[in-house]
């Protein structure tokens, strides 16, 4: 009944079918939210200016809770010979129960070959490279300090010019620090324990920029509360109950219920002022976290590039979806799209080249496993950060056709805008990644493989998409994530920001000419 001992509930591997994962996925739920990470060796050396660090040597996150009095043991050091990674028989049998939160250590670079079969190989390595999953809803978890490398600075990138050096300086000062993540994680653990007094089987996830590598020190924390069961939950009702309950918690203050398309409960941690946004069953955010993390660590230039663009947009007041401009998520997709469309691309389309690794019907518990099988992408593009930033501003100031093109990270190109309601009469179209049919309550994780709704998927269904108007498509479900830009005056301000900044930066080659670097750094330090 199960040829080749296929995992229960999962079809056997067919070597002729590149879309069937050849290795069995773990049959049990993993611990998504980190509470301890072993210390690692941070001595790194780069093989080339923009070599993407490999993952084989990085000790991943061990999710098991240690004894209260026992200090975390140092991870075993795995040696590599002749640039190869460990073979299957060299893996620790518990490796599938670990999570990796920081950039991996170096390994020999591989040239990108978009072969789906390679993506499914059991010996391919990861771009995002870490396990995660849920905390046991009945376990009593104490906050643990997340140990990450003492230095995750991007200064290993060769800043060969003043502009690039300024971008590196800004990134090093503003990027989220281990202490910031530890504080968010400690609060998440405490909240989960308290929420389980009301919803016993609830699980709380830390998502968004805090976990995808794109966060700043001042970034708020996004939380997703997942409630088990087949019955659909009314988010407003649950959030209303939680709002009343949070008023009784000594460490929570300033709760506010936002009745948006995705309702959220905003609140702060008393004392630190750390802001949280809590949603209910919005598992799309969990999936997006792992996809964006895969892109963020695909090249050393990605994270500083995105951080600088975010700070630039905030300074020019075009980074606030609640006020009709661009959300941070939209800006991230715009940066990724630009880097994909260069003559020598900095990035590929991960979900197009490796569809199984970002399978839309994968059980939520197994989402962290997908990116582990994406091989490293080594770009031939060696442009410095300053040149990429200038090119980014030029692309959206002069090259991109806002009136008839849709930004698509999924296809790694600009798509023609059609006349569908998604893109019609929209000023900016950015195709976003969303999972149809999976933004709801989490069913019991008994079967980690689910048949797609049609037999064509993924060979044919995964290439069909919707197009947006200045549109940035999300990689999983096609919807316009730039729909907040619905007023012409706001759209004109966004275009003017790109055009004016491009002209100034092209002339002066100084980041301070379009963004007060010192003031931004001081503000970031003050807020944290």
Secondary structure, 3 states (H helix, E strand, C coil): CCHHHCCCCCCCCCCCCCCCCCCCCCCCCCCCCCCCECCCCCCCCCCCCCCCCCCCCCCCEECCCCCCCCCCCCCCCCCCCCCCCCCHHHCCCCHHHEECCCCCCCCCCCECCCCHHHHCCCCCCCCCCCCCCCCCCCCCCCCCCECCCCCCCCCCCCCCCHHHHHHHHHHHHHECCHHHHHHHHHHHHHHHHHHCCCCCCCEEEEECHHHHCCCECCCCEEEEEECECCCCCCHHHHHHHHHHHHCCCCCEEEEEEECCCCCEEEEEECCCCCEEEEEECCCHHHHHHHHHHHHHCCCHHHHHHHHHHHHHHHHCCCCCHHHCCCCHHHHHHHHHHHHHCCCCCCCCCHHHHCHHHHCCCCCHHHHHHHHHHCCCCECCCCCCHHHHHHHHHHHHHHHCCCCCEEEECCCCEEEECCCCCCCCCCCEEEECCCCCCCCCCECCCCCCCCCCCCCCCCCCHHHCCCCCCEEEECCCCCCECCCCCCCHHHHHHHHHHHHHHHHHHHHHCCHHHCCCHHHHHHHHHHHC
